[in-house]
Amino acid sequence: MATHVITGAGSGIGAAVARRLHARGDDLVLHARDAGRAKELAAEFPGARTLVGDLSDPDRLSWAFSHQTLPGQVDTLLHIAGVVDLGPVGELTPKTWRHQLNVNLVAPAELTRLFLPQLRTSRGHVVFVNSGAGLNAHADWAAYAASKHGLKALADSLRHEEHGNGVRVTSVYPGRTASPMQAKVHQQEGKEYDASKWIDPESVATAVVMAVDLPRDAEVNDLTVRPGR
């Protein structure tokens, strides 16, 4: 039975991936921002373990985890959590920049560092669910796109560093996906939100699980998933 550490399992793509892996009997370790959220995840995914730590404060993740029992085995580390706040460069405050960089980039880097020993032992897999904004930046998306461009750099560097240890690294770049985050984006853009126009999170989950399940003779480095409508 494989053990997967997942961030962002509470909604959207993360929840869809967690449901897939849970349904087939894999062992899940679900990250939660606080104890209340951990309780909700444990109820939604019976048998799953939880790990509490605030991704917006990556400096304290190591401390938080030191007071909890970490999994001895990690086969897959799936970075799916993320935040977005749009705005023109002329109006974005340092607080807004830091929040998105911390959650979307620094926290994944720190989680990866903390779980690398287990991943090396298992010849495991690190999956970064990035974004189309990690490849192209548009007006009002500077802070979010910067965090996601940085996430691509993190994944690319990690892949080169850990290839000799047998650790696979995959970046997935979904286009706009029907999720609570997308609803927030539309609200910030002042547009009406119609979930049927965007990618179903289950479709992105299919791509993610495919990359995870790929036989050891191959590795998906970069996978772009675009709306089919």
Disulfide bonds with the S-S distance in Angstrom:
none
